[in-house]
């Protein structure tokens, strides 16, 4: 089967248009692959969990009898160590869990350092 000469530019135009559509759609149109969409959803879910649980961590801290002294110790620590200190104190370990949430611990440390006791 032979393609008529008038059809060749039409076919090449369709191929070029499809390529341009895909290029524009993925770069500027907001299209994403399923893997990228899953990664974005996981990041948003993790951020929502941290936002919801960090205030509980702060309340766990407030219940401590020596909260002011522990806040002073937390403020003296470097910013990258503060989350670890919150994890070790157990404030970022939520009820029903055996291990602390690292993201919650970091957010909690930031919130604790801003508290006025």
HUDA-V155045 format. One record per backbone hydrogen bond with DSSP energy under -0.5 kcal/mol. NH is the residue of the N-H (numbers start at 1). CO is the residue of the C=O. E is the energy in kcal/mol with one decimal. If there is no record, write none. Layout:
NH;CO;E / NH;CO;E
This chain:
7;4;-1.3 / 8;4;-0.8 / 9;5;-0.6 / 10;6;-0.6 / 11;7;-2.5 / 12;8;-2.4 / 13;9;-2.2 / 14;10;-2.0 / 15;11;-2.3 / 16;12;-2.6 / 17;13;-2.6 / 18;14;-2.3 / 19;15;-2.2 / 20;16;-2.6 / 21;17;-2.5 / 22;18;-2.3 / 23;19;-2.5 / 24;20;-2.8 / 25;21;-2.7 / 26;22;-2.4 / 27;23;-1.9 / 28;24;-2.5 / 29;24;-1.6 / 31;25;-2.2 / 37;33;-2.3 / 38;34;-2.3 / 39;35;-2.2 / 40;36;-2.5 / 41;37;-2.2 / 42;38;-2.3 / 43;39;-2.2 / 44;40;-2.2 / 45;41;-2.3 / 46;42;-2.6 / 47;43;-2.2 / 48;44;-2.1 / 49;45;-2.2 / 50;46;-2.3 / 51;47;-2.3 / 52;48;-2.1 / 53;49;-2.5 / 54;50;-2.2 / 55;51;-0.5 / 57;53;-1.8 / 58;54;-2.2 / 59;55;-2.0 / 60;56;-2.2 / 61;57;-2.0 / 62;58;-2.5 / 63;59;-1.4 / 64;61;-1.8 / 67;64;-0.9 / 70;66;-2.3 / 71;67;-2.5 / 72;68;-2.1 / 73;69;-2.1 / 74;70;-2.2 / 75;71;-2.5 / 76;72;-1.6 / 77;73;-1.2 / 81;78;-1.4 / 82;78;-1.2 / 83;79;-0.6 / 85;81;-2.1 / 86;82;-2.1 / 87;83;-2.3 / 88;84;-2.6 / 89;85;-1.9 / 90;86;-0.9 / 90;87;-0.9 / 91;86;-1.2 / 92;86;-0.7 / 93;90;-0.9 / 94;92;-0.8 / 97;94;-2.1 / 101;92;-1.5 / 102;100;-0.6 / 105;101;-2.3 / 106;102;-2.2 / 107;103;-2.2 / 108;104;-2.9 / 109;105;-2.5 / 110;106;-1.9 / 111;107;-2.1 / 112;108;-3.0 / 113;109;-2.2 / 114;110;-0.8 / 114;111;-0.5 / 115;111;-0.6 / 115;112;-1.2 / 117;115;-0.7
